[in-house]
Amino acid sequence: MKLNLPLALVGVLALSSCASIVSKSKYPIAISSVPVGANITITDRKGQEVFTGVAPAAVTLKSGTAYFSKAIYQVKFSKPGFDDKMMTLEADLNGWYFGNILFGGVIGLLIVDPLSGAMYRIAEKDMQGVLAPSAQGFNPADKTNLRIMSLEEVPTSLRDKMIPVQ
């Protein structure tokens, strides 16, 4: 049997999808916190928990959630004595997706890449949550603990009692 090279090439190009081949649909993210050891909870756009752990951590997240739907994650950092911090991690359109116009064809453009999530990418390779010390439980009369705070962290009711240091 003789192979028809031009026909085989057209078939491969018609059934392939550019972003799925060149790129991926899951991305590793390094997550850290200041201070180290914060609890991490990651939820998807439906509010379902997809990861829970302690910083620093490495997680792998999907870039797409459904047909033509990019992933959006809420990352919550929490640690006793500190205010919780919420951050958003959002996938964006993968430039390789447009390679389907030239190479992947209609199947890659409308079916494979949108369904696999490869039409999106998560550009962030790392994320750091910086937690602010909690003002709750702060007692200015307590002389046993030294606590260094930025001006933004000082309760407004105590700011007028502050004395500038020269």
BELBELNOR-V583565 format. One record per residue. N is the residue number from 0. RES is the residue in one letter. D_CENTER is the distance of its C-alpha to the mean C-alpha in Angstrom with 1 decimal. Layout:
BEGIN
{{N | RES | D_CENTER} {N | RES | D_CENTER}}
END
This chain:
BEGIN
{{0 | M | 51.3} {1 | K | 50.3} {2 | L | 46.7} {3 | N | 46.2} {4 | L | 43.6} {5 | P | 42.8} {6 | L | 42.4} {7 | A | 40.2} {8 | L | 38.0} {9 | V | 37.7} {10 | G | 36.8} {11 | V | 34.0} {12 | L | 32.5} {13 | A | 33.0} {14 | L | 31.2} {15 | S | 28.3} {16 | S | 25.0} {17 | C | 23.7} {18 | A | 19.9} {19 | S | 20.3} {20 | I | 22.7} {21 | V | 21.3} {22 | S | 17.5} {23 | K | 15.6} {24 | S | 13.6} {25 | K | 11.4} {26 | Y | 9.4} {27 | P | 9.5} {28 | I | 7.0} {29 | A | 9.3} {30 | I | 8.8} {31 | S | 12.0} {32 | S | 13.9} {33 | V | 17.1} {34 | P | 19.2} {35 | V | 18.4} {36 | G | 18.4} {37 | A | 16.4} {38 | N | 15.5} {39 | I | 11.9} {40 | T | 11.5} {41 | I | 8.6} {42 | T | 10.1} {43 | D | 10.0} {44 | R | 11.7} {45 | K | 15.0} {46 | G | 14.4} {47 | Q | 14.7} {48 | E | 13.4} {49 | V | 11.7} {50 | F | 11.5} {51 | T | 13.6} {52 | G | 14.7} {53 | V | 15.6} {54 | A | 14.1} {55 | P | 14.2} {56 | A | 12.5} {57 | A | 11.3} {58 | V | 9.5} {59 | T | 9.6} {60 | L | 7.7} {61 | K | 9.8} {62 | S | 9.4} {63 | G | 12.2} {64 | T | 13.6} {65 | A | 17.2} {66 | Y | 19.7} {67 | F | 18.4} {68 | S | 15.4} {69 | K | 11.9} {70 | A | 9.0} {71 | I | 7.5} {72 | Y | 5.9} {73 | Q | 7.5} {74 | V | 7.2} {75 | K | 10.9} {76 | F | 12.7} {77 | S | 16.4} {78 | K | 19.5} {79 | P | 23.2} {80 | G | 24.7} {81 | F | 21.6} {82 | D | 20.1} {83 | D | 16.9} {84 | K | 13.8} {85 | M | 11.2} {86 | M | 8.1} {87 | T | 6.3} {88 | L | 3.1} {89 | E | 5.8} {90 | A | 7.6} {91 | D | 10.9} {92 | L | 14.3} {93 | N | 15.3} {94 | G | 18.5} {95 | W | 20.1} {96 | Y | 20.3} {97 | F | 23.2} {98 | G | 25.0} {99 | N | 26.0} {100 | I | 28.5} {101 | L | 30.3} {102 | F | 29.7} {103 | G | 28.0} {104 | G | 30.1} {105 | V | 29.8} {106 | I | 28.7} {107 | G | 25.6} {108 | L | 24.9} {109 | L | 25.4} {110 | I | 25.0} {111 | V | 23.4} {112 | D | 20.3} {113 | P | 19.5} {114 | L | 20.1} {115 | S | 18.3} {116 | G | 15.1} {117 | A | 15.9} {118 | M | 16.5} {119 | Y | 12.8} {120 | R | 10.5} {121 | I | 7.0} {122 | A | 8.6} {123 | E | 6.6} {124 | K | 8.4} {125 | D | 8.0} {126 | M | 7.1} {127 | Q | 10.3} {128 | G | 11.5} {129 | V | 15.1} {130 | L | 17.2} {131 | A | 20.5} {132 | P | 23.6} {133 | S | 24.7} {134 | A | 27.9} {135 | Q | 28.9} {136 | G | 31.6} {137 | F | 32.5} {138 | N | 36.3} {139 | P | 38.0} {140 | A | 41.2} {141 | D | 39.7} {142 | K | 41.2} {143 | T | 40.0} {144 | N | 36.4} {145 | L | 35.3} {146 | R | 32.0} {147 | I | 30.7} {148 | M | 28.8} {149 | S | 27.8} {150 | L | 29.8} {151 | E | 26.9} {152 | E | 26.7} {153 | V | 30.5} {154 | P | 31.5} {155 | T | 33.3} {156 | S | 36.4} {157 | L | 36.8} {158 | R | 36.2} {159 | D | 39.8} {160 | K | 41.1} {161 | M | 39.4} {162 | I | 41.7} {163 | P | 40.6} {164 | V | 41.3} {165 | Q | 43.1}}
END
